């Protein structure tokens, strides 16, 4: 692993970690943009697995977004524009020609590439898994006020409870009365991973507001490059699938893949099926000699990409 600290356009810093071939050329580098509340360290197992799956000569770069890990805090004027400029900074430093976004990192990736239209920063390949983009109201944001209030008042359990109910509707946990769920989540927040999660909660409020408060329209993303790959987990909350389908329908030449056995955390968890499918996309590999331009065949993860209608 190679670690770097990059200066940002506004005087901040970004911690960047690279896995795989240190001298990989841009066309064999994948920039991974992580989700809300998650540090680059959490993506380490996935980054290692993806670099290995891509093969010799490839590298995966992942950075701590603002307010987490060894990167600087969110600036007072933080917005999606901050995230977009940070993507530009990392692409300039690494030369990466491929981008993968997960969850809210998918929102950052899509907004950044949309902004980069007509410039050399448009990637050769762009994939997002369970992108957290509020497309035509696909994401219910009513829980954000309660979440923000709980974070501001240091009520970690209540904040986690608000998020759990919002992101896992219909689950057994979502049916637990909020005071009880808050107590349970407070206990869970003492685990190592949730301790990290708790530390980045304040920055999470800002990034969720930046990504969710303003509803985007699918047509706004129609300028994304042909070949953009929208992915969703069959076991993820349904709004990720709805969002991916709407984006796929709006972006000419895009592909859509539903992975039935995968869940929202399958990316940082380095689930083998998903790692293989993502690696195949970036390497332009198709099973059984299928045409790379044919998106109507089953893929290696057992998912069925749907042709754009």
C-alpha positions as CSV (number, residue, x, y, z in Angstrom):
1,X,0.0,0.0,0.0
2,X,1.2,3.5,-0.9
3,X,0.0,6.4,1.2
4,X,0.0,10.1,0.1
5,X,-1.3,13.4,1.4
6,X,-2.7,15.7,-1.3
7,X,-3.2,19.4,-0.9
8,X,-6.7,20.6,-2.0
9,X,-7.8,23.7,-3.9
10,X,-9.0,25.4,-0.7
11,X,-6.0,24.7,1.6
12,X,-7.2,21.4,3.0
13,X,-5.7,17.9,2.6
14,X,-6.8,14.5,1.4
15,X,-5.3,11.2,2.5
16,X,-4.9,8.9,-0.5
17,X,-4.2,5.1,-0.3
18,X,-3.2,3.1,-3.3
19,X,-3.3,-0.7,-3.7
20,X,-1.9,-3.0,-6.4
21,X,0.8,-1.9,-8.9
22,X,2.3,1.3,-7.7
23,X,3.3,2.4,-11.2
24,X,0.0,1.4,-12.9
25,X,-0.9,3.7,-15.8
26,X,-4.0,5.8,-15.8
27,X,-6.0,3.4,-17.9
28,X,-5.3,0.6,-15.4
29,X,-6.2,2.7,-12.3
30,X,-9.6,2.7,-10.6
31,X,-10.5,5.6,-8.3
32,X,-12.9,4.3,-5.6
33,X,-15.1,7.0,-3.9
34,X,-16.5,5.7,-0.6
35,X,-19.9,6.3,1.0
36,X,-21.2,8.4,3.9
37,X,-19.6,7.8,7.3
38,X,-17.0,5.3,5.9
39,X,-13.3,5.9,6.0
40,X,-10.7,4.7,3.4
41,X,-9.6,2.1,6.0
42,X,-13.0,0.4,5.9
43,X,-12.6,0.0,2.1
44,X,-9.1,-1.5,2.4
45,X,-10.2,-5.2,2.1
46,X,-12.3,-4.4,-0.9
47,X,-9.5,-2.3,-2.5
48,X,-7.1,-5.1,-2.1
49,X,-9.5,-7.7,-3.4
50,X,-10.4,-5.5,-6.4
51,X,-6.8,-4.8,-7.3
52,X,-6.1,-8.5,-7.2
53,X,-9.2,-9.3,-9.3
54,X,-8.2,-6.7,-11.9
55,X,-4.8,-8.5,-12.2
56,X,-1.2,-7.6,-12.8
57,X,-0.5,-4.0,-13.6
58,X,-3.7,-2.6,-12.1
59,X,-4.1,-0.3,-9.1
60,X,-7.0,0.9,-6.9
61,X,-6.9,4.3,-5.3
62,X,-9.2,5.3,-2.4
63,X,-9.1,8.5,-0.4
64,X,-10.6,9.7,2.8
65,X,-13.3,12.3,1.9
66,X,-13.5,15.4,4.0
67,X,-14.2,15.0,7.7
68,X,-12.8,11.4,8.1
69,X,-9.6,9.6,8.5
70,X,-6.5,11.7,7.9
71,X,-8.2,14.2,5.6
72,X,-9.1,17.7,6.8
73,X,-12.5,18.6,8.1
74,X,-15.3,19.9,5.9
75,X,-14.8,23.6,5.2
76,X,-17.5,26.1,6.3
77,X,-18.7,26.5,2.8
78,X,-18.8,22.7,2.2
79,X,-21.1,21.5,-0.6
80,X,-21.2,19.0,-3.5
81,X,-18.9,21.5,-5.3
82,X,-16.2,20.7,-2.6
83,X,-16.5,17.0,-3.3
84,X,-16.3,17.5,-7.1
85,X,-13.1,19.6,-6.8
86,X,-11.6,16.9,-4.5
87,X,-12.3,14.3,-7.2
88,X,-10.5,16.5,-9.7
89,X,-7.5,16.8,-7.2
90,X,-7.2,13.0,-6.9
91,X,-7.6,12.3,-10.6
92,X,-4.9,14.9,-11.3
93,X,-2.5,13.2,-8.8
94,X,-3.1,9.6,-9.9
95,X,-4.0,9.9,-13.5
96,X,-6.8,7.4,-13.0
97,X,-9.1,6.9,-16.0
98,X,-11.7,4.8,-14.2
99,X,-14.1,5.7,-11.4
100,X,-16.1,3.5,-9.0
101,X,-18.5,5.1,-6.6
102,X,-20.3,3.4,-3.7
103,X,-23.5,4.8,-2.0
104,X,-23.0,8.5,-1.4
105,X,-19.7,8.1,-3.1
106,X,-21.8,7.2,-6.1
107,X,-23.6,10.5,-5.9
108,X,-20.2,12.3,-5.7
109,X,-18.9,10.3,-8.8
110,X,-22.0,11.0,-10.9
111,X,-22.1,14.7,-10.0
112,X,-18.3,15.0,-10.7
113,X,-18.4,13.3,-14.1
114,X,-21.5,15.4,-15.0
115,X,-19.5,18.5,-14.1
116,X,-16.5,17.3,-16.0
117,X,-18.4,16.9,-19.3
118,X,-16.3,18.1,-22.2
119,X,-13.0,18.1,-20.3
120,X,-10.1,15.5,-20.0
121,X,-11.4,14.5,-16.6
122,X,-14.3,12.5,-18.0
123,X,-13.3,8.8,-17.2
124,X,-13.0,6.0,-19.7
125,X,-15.2,3.9,-17.5
126,X,-17.6,4.9,-14.7
127,X,-19.5,2.5,-12.4
128,X,-21.6,3.1,-9.3
129,X,-23.1,0.6,-6.9
130,X,-26.2,1.6,-4.9
131,X,-25.6,5.2,-5.7
132,X,-27.3,7.5,-3.1
133,X,-28.8,10.1,-5.5
134,X,-32.2,11.6,-4.8
135,X,-33.6,11.1,-8.3
136,X,-37.1,12.6,-8.6
137,X,-37.7,12.0,-4.9
138,X,-36.5,8.4,-5.0
139,X,-35.1,8.9,-1.5
140,X,-37.3,9.9,1.5
141,X,-35.3,12.7,3.3
142,X,-37.8,13.4,6.1
143,X,-35.6,11.6,8.6
144,X,-32.7,14.0,8.1
145,X,-34.0,16.7,10.5
146,X,-34.3,14.2,13.4
147,X,-30.9,12.7,12.5
148,X,-29.2,16.1,12.5
149,X,-30.8,17.2,15.7
150,X,-29.7,14.0,17.4
151,X,-26.1,14.4,16.1
152,X,-25.9,18.0,17.2
153,X,-27.1,17.0,20.7
154,X,-24.7,14.1,21.0
155,X,-27.4,11.5,21.1
156,X,-25.6,8.8,19.1
157,X,-28.1,6.1,19.7
158,X,-31.0,8.2,18.6
159,X,-29.1,9.4,15.5
160,X,-28.3,5.8,14.5
161,X,-31.9,4.8,15.2
162,X,-33.2,7.5,12.8
163,X,-30.8,6.3,10.1
164,X,-31.6,2.6,10.6
165,X,-35.3,3.2,10.3
166,X,-34.8,5.3,7.2
167,X,-32.3,3.1,5.4
168,X,-33.8,-0.3,6.3
169,X,-37.6,0.2,5.9
170,X,-39.5,-3.0,6.4
171,X,-36.7,-4.7,8.3
172,X,-37.2,-6.2,11.8
173,X,-35.1,-3.3,13.3
174,X,-37.2,-0.7,11.6
175,X,-40.3,-2.0,13.4
176,X,-38.7,-1.6,16.9
177,X,-40.0,1.5,18.7
178,X,-37.5,4.3,18.4
179,X,-36.6,4.6,22.1
180,X,-35.8,0.9,22.3
181,X,-33.9,1.0,19.0
182,X,-31.9,4.0,20.1
183,X,-30.8,2.1,23.2
184,X,-29.8,-0.9,21.1
185,X,-27.9,1.2,18.6
186,X,-26.1,3.0,21.4
187,X,-24.7,-0.3,22.6
188,X,-23.8,-1.3,19.0
189,X,-22.0,2.0,18.5
190,X,-19.3,0.9,21.0
191,X,-18.0,-1.7,18.5
192,X,-14.8,-0.8,16.6
193,X,-16.5,-0.1,13.2
194,X,-19.4,1.9,14.8
195,X,-16.9,3.9,16.9
196,X,-15.4,5.1,13.6
197,X,-18.9,5.7,12.3
198,X,-19.7,7.8,15.4
199,X,-16.6,9.9,14.9
200,X,-17.6,10.9,11.4
201,X,-21.3,11.6,12.2
202,X,-20.9,15.4,12.2
203,X,-19.4,15.4,8.7
204,X,-22.1,12.9,7.6
205,X,-24.8,15.5,8.3
206,X,-23.2,17.9,5.8
207,X,-22.6,15.3,3.1
208,X,-26.1,13.9,3.3
209,X,-27.6,17.4,3.0
210,X,-25.4,18.1,0.0
211,X,-26.5,15.0,-1.7
212,X,-30.1,14.7,-0.7
213,X,-31.6,18.1,0.0
214,X,-32.0,19.1,-3.6
215,X,-33.8,16.6,-5.8
216,X,-32.0,15.7,-9.0
217,X,-33.7,14.7,-12.2
218,X,-32.6,11.7,-14.1
219,X,-32.4,13.7,-17.3
220,X,-29.8,16.0,-15.6
221,X,-27.4,13.0,-15.9
222,X,-28.0,12.2,-19.5
223,X,-24.6,13.8,-20.4
224,X,-22.8,11.0,-18.6
225,X,-20.5,8.9,-20.9
226,X,-21.9,5.9,-22.8
227,X,-21.0,2.7,-21.1
228,X,-21.7,4.1,-17.6
229,X,-22.6,1.1,-15.5
230,X,-25.4,1.4,-12.9
231,X,-25.4,-1.4,-10.2
232,X,-27.7,-2.2,-7.4
233,X,-27.9,-5.0,-4.8
234,X,-30.9,-7.2,-4.7
235,X,-30.9,-7.2,-0.9
236,X,-30.2,-3.4,-0.6
237,X,-33.1,-1.0,0.2
238,X,-35.3,-0.8,-2.8
239,X,-34.7,2.9,-3.5
240,X,-31.2,2.2,-4.7
241,X,-32.6,-0.1,-7.4
242,X,-35.3,2.5,-8.3
243,X,-32.5,5.2,-8.6
244,X,-30.3,3.0,-10.7
245,X,-33.2,2.1,-13.0
246,X,-34.2,5.7,-13.5
247,X,-30.6,6.8,-14.2
248,X,-30.0,3.9,-16.6
249,X,-33.2,4.8,-18.6
250,X,-31.9,8.4,-18.9
251,X,-28.3,7.8,-19.9
252,X,-27.8,6.7,-23.5
253,X,-25.6,3.7,-23.9
254,X,-25.5,2.9,-20.2
255,X,-25.9,-0.6,-18.6
256,X,-27.8,-1.7,-15.5
257,X,-27.0,-4.7,-13.3
258,X,-29.0,-6.0,-10.4
259,X,-27.0,-8.4,-8.3
260,X,-29.7,-10.5,-6.5
261,X,-27.5,-11.9,-3.7
262,X,-25.7,-8.6,-2.8
263,X,-26.5,-6.0,-0.1
264,X,-25.6,-2.4,0.3
265,X,-22.4,-3.2,2.2
266,X,-21.2,-5.8,-0.3
267,X,-18.6,-3.3,-1.6
268,X,-16.6,-2.6,1.6
269,X,-17.3,-6.2,2.6
270,X,-15.5,-7.4,-0.5
271,X,-18.2,-9.9,-1.4
272,X,-16.5,-12.1,-4.0
273,X,-19.3,-12.1,-6.6
274,X,-19.5,-8.4,-6.7
275,X,-15.7,-7.9,-6.8
276,X,-15.5,-10.3,-9.8
277,X,-18.4,-8.5,-11.6
278,X,-16.8,-5.0,-11.0
279,X,-13.4,-6.2,-12.1
280,X,-14.9,-7.7,-15.3
281,X,-16.6,-4.4,-16.1
282,X,-13.4,-2.4,-15.8
283,X,-11.4,-5.0,-17.8
284,X,-14.1,-5.2,-20.5
285,X,-14.4,-9.0,-19.9
286,X,-17.6,-10.8,-20.8
287,X,-18.3,-14.5,-20.1
288,X,-18.5,-17.0,-22.9
289,X,-17.1,-14.6,-25.4
290,X,-20.1,-12.3,-25.3
291,X,-19.9,-8.9,-27.1
292,X,-18.8,-6.2,-24.7
293,X,-21.5,-4.0,-26.2
294,X,-24.3,-6.5,-25.4
295,X,-25.8,-5.7,-22.0
296,X,-28.6,-8.2,-22.2
297,X,-26.7,-11.3,-21.0
298,X,-26.3,-12.7,-17.4
299,X,-23.1,-11.5,-15.8
300,X,-20.6,-13.3,-13.7
301,X,-22.4,-12.4,-10.4
302,X,-25.6,-14.0,-11.5
303,X,-27.2,-10.7,-12.1
304,X,-29.2,-9.8,-15.2
305,X,-28.2,-6.4,-16.7
306,X,-31.3,-4.8,-18.3
307,X,-31.1,-3.2,-21.8
308,X,-31.9,0.5,-21.7
309,X,-35.5,1.0,-22.8
